[in-house]
Amino acid sequence: MTQKKKAIAAGAAAVMLAGAAGIVAAYFSAADDEPNLATVGEDTISIVESFDPPEQTHDPFRYRKLVKIKNTGSVPCYIRARLEFSDSDIQSYASFSADESDPPAEGSFYSADKSKENPYIEHLPNGWVYINERGDGDPTEGYYYYTSPVQPEKATDALISWVKMSYPEGAEIQAHDLYVYSESVQTIDPATGSAYDGWKAAWNSFAG
């Protein structure tokens, strides 16, 4: 495999009594203290999470899910991530906040559903951008991108810090999973030995 290959890490926290095997940690049991990690070449990353199972005693309710991605390799890299719910209906009820304080400010929550008005993708924390899914096959679409190089043993700023669930009147609180997928690419073009001209160039080169 070439040095251009990326590392892929996948982590998931199961919420609301949802249980599954493998990378999904069951609600009321653990918070994925040791995220799964697959490595290729010199790019290695891991998802670093703080996950507190919610007490669903009222609606709406919120739970802590602080997500960062750490460079565990030996070279600087650019990082991108996806956040995906196990059910599209769940996503329409959810909102995210990057406010790390406890409790977070109510005004810091924005819709996790990208099609809703005032979505989280328009209020990302510093350092993160989102490439919208236009449906034209562009392989850079649908990811959250960290725009600065991440040095070895360093981590990104938090992508999200809290999740809030707000169900429609009469709707039942549902079990769900929120998955975090992350990938990395080196900051140096292995074909030339020179640094890419920023994160977009690095990812476009990888995709091409």
Secondary structure, 3 states (H helix, E strand, C coil): CCCCCCCEEEEEEEECCCCCCCCEECCCCCCCCCCCCECECCECEEEEEEEECCCCCCCCEEEEEEEEEEECCCCCEEEEEEEEECCHHHHHHEEEECCCCCCCCHHHCEECCCCCCCEHHHCCCCCEEECCCCCCCCCCCCCEEEEEEECCCCECCCCEEEEEECCCCCCCCCCEEEEEEEEEEECECCCCCCECCCHHHHHHHHHC
